[in-house]
Every structure is written in structure tokens, then in C-alpha cells.
């Protein structure tokens, strides 16, 4: 008996030391303050540490480790470490971890989910005409930048609330989305009213309501029309009840598919469940169309690249031919210039050789002439020496 009591008493302080991967979920609205609290019963030599979803340390005991001034130290003691994060955004959501160090290490995980409440909705009304000439009113209620997607319903009169076709379009980050709900009204009375009601988790039980009065639409049509006769939409029967008579949840005309209209009027719950399937099918079709367009653009780009390559090849062939012609002309010009140089050198050699011959002949002639003159002078001198003295 005493052994069991002692084991229970020893298990109470050691419970936190062996506790690992404890998970807690906190939901906070965008723009509000996030408070993270970590406690332990181990007062002796215990340390507490908060980690951000990225894995970086925010606070180790009372010491800040992350260079982010948004995180604030709210309270620190031997058994508690509380931090705060004001003006929370969607980028701050994730899993925060508290590490408790003592003889062993225990972990506490806090999953933080940030909610983005939808903006105030807008309601637009338009009148369209079917192929058979019937007119109906199309009401479109839209809200923007909400996370998760809101729920949109329509309140007909005061006692009938229905679902209609709803379309969600997510933004580039994939977190916030824009939601649109469409309601088609075939007949109504002048005093009929429709309310667009939006519910969201971030509204904490509150509702966003946008009313619409058909008498405003009738008044606008009467003022815009110059004809004395009124259209069926602007001339309701005073014996009709002050509520919408018939409402369809699809934008198709009755002529195209009457059987589907009967099925939707008989069981509106089935149509509300089929809407996600229709949205998924529409998304698949849009994805197939996008893939087809991308493949077509790639094919066109491939053709353009091939044409450009062919044009480059033609230009290269032309350039090669011109280069060969220019090289041939250059070689012919070089051969001609070499021939002219050799002929000019030969002519210069011949002229120099003839000049040398003429100089040699002139020298020989002048030498022979001087020799003859010397011989004549010597003969005269000999004759003069042999003249007899008697004659003298």
C-alpha cells in the first residue's frame, strides 16, 4: 500500500519530464495578438525555450534569441515562459514548440491557425432574358479575402433559408479566397426581399447580412422605361404572397434541361451536395483547357524557332559563297600582281644588260680610236726622223 502511494507521489513531478510531443491547437483571428504559454512543474534547474515554426529559437528563458522585435516576453519564472505576438498575419501560422530542459527534455507543440474574416459582402442584381423571351433576376453576393472559405446562404422572405451555387477562387498564395454565390429568381412580388447571409469561423457566431428589396429594382426599371406599359417583372399581382414564388439554383434555362430543374426543386439537399462535384469537374475542364493552350503555345514557339534556324542556315550558306568568291578573287589578284612583278623584273634586267653592253662597246671603240691616233703619231715621228740632211 505504501509503495503504491510513493510511486504515485513520485510520478506527479516526473510527469512533465517524460511528456513528449504534446500537441495543442490555438486559433487566432488575423490582426489579433497571439499568446503562447509554456509551464512546467520542475522548478529545480529547469530551462524553458520557445521555437518558431521555422525552427529558430525565439526565447531561451528570458533571453531573446531571434532578431525579431515582434515577439514580446510576457512572463518568465522558474515554472513558466509566456510570449506574445501582436498583429498576427497568415505567415505567422504554423507549429510552435516549447522545450523544457531538466534531467530530461520534454516537448510541447502548439499548432497555431490564423483565420482571415471575410470582408463586408457586396450584392449585385441584374435582369437577363432566356431564349424563349422570359426574364429573370440574377442576384450575385460576393466577399473577398477570407480563410477558410465562408458559407453563403440566401434568406427568402423571413422563414426560408437556402443554399445556392457557390464558387471559391483562391489567391496566388493559396490561403485566402474570394467567394461568390449566385441566385436566380424567376418571379417575385414588389414587396419581396432577399438577404445574403455569410457565416465564418472567424466571426465567432456573428453573421454578415446584406439585404435586397425587389421594389428598388422595380422602381429603377419603371424610371428607366419610357413605355406606359410595364413589364411582367414590374407589374406584380397584388394577390401574390410577399415572398419569392420560384427559385432555381442553376444558371441554365429550363428549355435546355427540364428534368434537372425538376430534380433540383424536389431535393435541394442533393443539389447542394452536387455543387462541389460540379466545381471539381469545372476545375478539371479548366485545367485541361490550360494544358491545351500551353501545348499549343509551345508548338507555335517550336515552329518559330525552326524557321529562325532555317533562315540562319540560308544566311550562312550565302555568306560562305560570298567568302569563297572573295578568296578566289583575292588569289587571282595576287597571282596577277606576282606575274606583273616578275615581268617587270625581267624587263628591268634586260634593259640593264643592254646598257652594260652599250657601255662596253663605247669603251672598246674609244680605246681602239686612241690606239689608232697613237700609231699615226708614232709613224709621223718616224718619218720626220728619216728626212735627209741635204734637204734641210
ABEGO torsion letter per residue (X at the ends): XAAAAAAAAAAAAAAAAABBGBBBBBBBBBGBBBBBBBBBABABGBBBBBBBAAGBBABBEABBABBBAABBBABBBAABBBBBBBGBBAAABEBBBBBBBBABBBBBBBBBBBBBBBBBBBBBBBBBBBAAGBBBBBBBBBBBGBOBBBBBBBBBEAABBBBBBBBBBBBAAGABBBBBBBBBBABBBAABBBBBBBBBAAAGGBBBBBBBBAAAAAAAAAAABABABBBAAABBBAABBBBBABBBABABBAAABAAAAAAAAABAAAAAAAAAAAAAAAAAAAAAAAAAAAAAAAAAAAAAAAAAAAAAAAAAAAAAAAAAAAAAAAAAAAAAAAAAAAAAAAAAAAAAAAAAAAAAAAAAAAAAAAAAAAAAAAAAAAAAAABBAAAX
